[in-house]
Amino acid sequence: MASNFAIQNDEERSVRSVCGICHNHCNIDVFLRGGKVIRVEGVQNDPRTKGSLCSKGLAAVQYLNDPRRLLYPVKRIGKRGEGKWKRISWDDALNEIAEKFNSIKRKYEPQAVLFCRGQAASWGFSYDILVRLTHAFGTEPCMGSSECFVPRVLGEALTNGGFAMHHDFPKTDLIILWGYNPTFCTPTQQHFIFDAKERGARLIVIDPIRFHIGAKADLFVYIEPGTDLALALAMMYVIVEEGLWNQEFVNEWTNDPNLKELKKHLNGCNRDGIVYSPEWAESITGISKKIITDLAREYAKTKRACMLTGHGLEGRINVTQTGRATAILKSITGHLDAEGCDVLVPSGPPRNPKFFLNEIMVGKTLEEKPVVNFYIPPYPVKGVNYPLLMMCVGQVPTPDALRWIDEGHAKAAFIQGGNPLVMAPQPEEIRKTFDKLSFLVVVDPYISETAQMADIVLPAATYLERTEISWWKFEWYLPFLYLRQKVAQIGEARSEIQITIDLARKLGLEEYFPTDDPVYYMDEILRPTGITVAELQKHPEGIPYGTISYQKYKTEGINLPEGKVNIISRILEHYNFDPLPVYVDGSETPRKKDLARGYPIIAFSGRAGPMFVHCQQRSIPWLRELRPDPLAMINPKTASEYGITHGDDVLVESPRGKIKIKAEVTNKIGPMQIYIPGGWVESNYNNIGISRDLDPISGMANYMTCLCRISKL
Amino acid sequence: MQMGFFFDISRCTGCYSCEIACKQKNNLKPNAEANPGSTGPRWRRVLEFEAGQYPEAQISYVSLPCLHCGKPVCLQVCPTKAISKSIETGIVNVDKTKCIGCRMCIIACPFGAPQFGDSGLMEKCDLCSDRIKQGKSPACVAACPAKAIKFGSLEELEKLAREKAGKKLLGATQPSFFS
């Protein structure tokens, strides 16, 4: 492949590429001099970013040249976690991995080798090619989907047949951000929100913490963490009782004409006999019944309204039903796929179905296909207890994969771009589980906490060292294909895509991996689009593969049972789950007196700030300088009750563990709560978090909220 | 002509893009390695302010560069005449070869703009003079995801500020800054 970076020249020049520091994939110009990356900027005429870039993306040069990066493959020579390594060649590393994986496969079964994914390896093609490898090997990819986004999206997909991830900001009159802070996740599209505001659109933010974009809201609504489902049900109640729902859409396009069943359900005809009224929700969410009623009325009565939900609704055992409830709100108000609202989009370009080698996989009995929003294996997978999540994204859910290890079915694992020893609840339990593996391979730019346990660690390339097709985008969706360009090479790092291909060939799967050239596979998967890598090389501005359009259901229908929006979920009914969302608490709450005895404070977690993605970038100096230490937010009232002042070390304890963290005493948060930003190894919320409670539908762990006690150290 | 910045507080969400864009453009050396917990020079500083009590507390973010004052007090107090003001653009510059690191400027500056890195010499925002000459926006302006920062001549900024019900920052040093 042409390597742009190899051209030596003292003139400054730029290469159009795609950022990859998070999964939002903003277009960038990379500036080089003398073959070295000197700067990265946003693309000034890009319609999505308007030339902007976030702090993480702007620190690219420090990330690329981070002296802590792993530069060549290493093999562990000490005990697990001892940190003793020996440099080995790529050939030796891949030969040993292939030999171990093949011998385990021969002795047991293909499923005894887990091919796991984390966020850092990025989604899109690098994931698709791993699916090809696992199928060629005879198994499915694992993990990386029950952790955050997918369990919530599953709720939307079960309801609306897809995920409305394009938000029509330029035409909207109301933007509701619910547990979602674009300052963290999609900063480069914030200009759309402010342009809309200046046009007169209202911004409403629902969150337990008022900061960043929340500080700019026309209406800010504090909510108790984990109770969003109660708010959504009560909003539904107001809309149904006051007749604010969209008759035309509901009667023609949903499976509950006149909302007959929903109305009964909300009025107490449910498992618990609870009327989901604003009064009831006030006692759970802490939001006054007046605000709940006003919120429902405003959303229902504003014809062009966007509702963006986020990570704040995740990491609890009611996540999928919460996703269902917010999806129902979008539908009954007629906001689904409408102008100025949330618009359904494909999750990527049409891809060659043959690329995924589904025919290799056993058990050809076709199970009902609920949604095609994501790639779905059209067959049931053995040993999976959360089949709905598996069908939504095609990855073995994390709790299933961990169980396979604990029960001794899985003997080896290959982890790409994931660090479960930091990001999963109760890291010590994960460590014990991984310790049962006879062979562990980790692919990462660093020797991460998880890599410390590995037998072999392979150095992953950063996004500046990879040429690959890119399409994955959030929030303001552009159905365009772009090419990310390799502009550097540090040490012997290789891209995940290249590693997947090289490993497949060592595993003896040359029949499906006939060449080591990634371009062959990219062209192969893009076949239905008629777009090739060579053509993308000629079009740095990208090539469209689709359009954004409204009300597609009128021509395409809704891709669900009955061909309609499933207010009553036929798929959940089929799997013996509640077909209409029934309220359960998302996690531990002070309202459960027995749990709260001795642990009166709500601890909750989430993203660490606009400068970090998950547990990453802590070693990037410019970013670390912005937040040298993890800081736990505590309201001044609560702080003074416990004798805590700003900057004090605080001990946070749950029955499952304890952490030490510095206090940020602030009015951004309410009393009797403590916010512990996620992804910090040294003050890891997961040490006190809950690992055993799972969402019965998606298998998502309850890892965002629990009860705790605090004391000054 | 006098160049300056317009900062739209109603748009700033405290994402730190401007601060890192500035560090990248000017290759500002971080200090975290030598002194953990400390920061290197910040030619742009994103500051967070909190007022009032929960649940009514107001949180705001301000991104503050050098304000390229009409009557820069830093220039007046500098004993070595290291600080100058461009006649064409009004941009306040520092000549590091003349600076002796006495820090009179930081004592005098009402806005805390002068910065000191490892060299101990003063350094600060130069409004990306080189980029402006090339017809580009300053790095912070280009990178801002909320489009909260604008630059231009005082007349252009005055007009922008009027549209946003903003105004010129008052002060004895006559800062070229609108908000």
Interface residues (C-beta under 8 A of the other chain):
Chain A: R39 V40 E41 G42 Q44 T49 K50 G51 S52 L53 C54 S55 L58 A59 V61 Q62 T183 P187 T188 Q189 Q190 H191 I193 F194 D195 R210 F211 H212 I213 G214 A215 K216 Y222 P610 M611 P621 W622 L623 R624 E625 L626 P628 D629 N635 P636 K637 T666 N667 K668 I669 G670 P671
Chain B: S10 R11 T13 G14 C15 Y16 S17 E19 I20 A21 K23 Q24 K25 P30 N31 A32 E33 P36 G37 S38 T39 G40 E50 G52 Q53 Y54 P55 A57 Q58 I59 S60 Y61 A139 A142 A143 C144 P145 A146 K147 A148
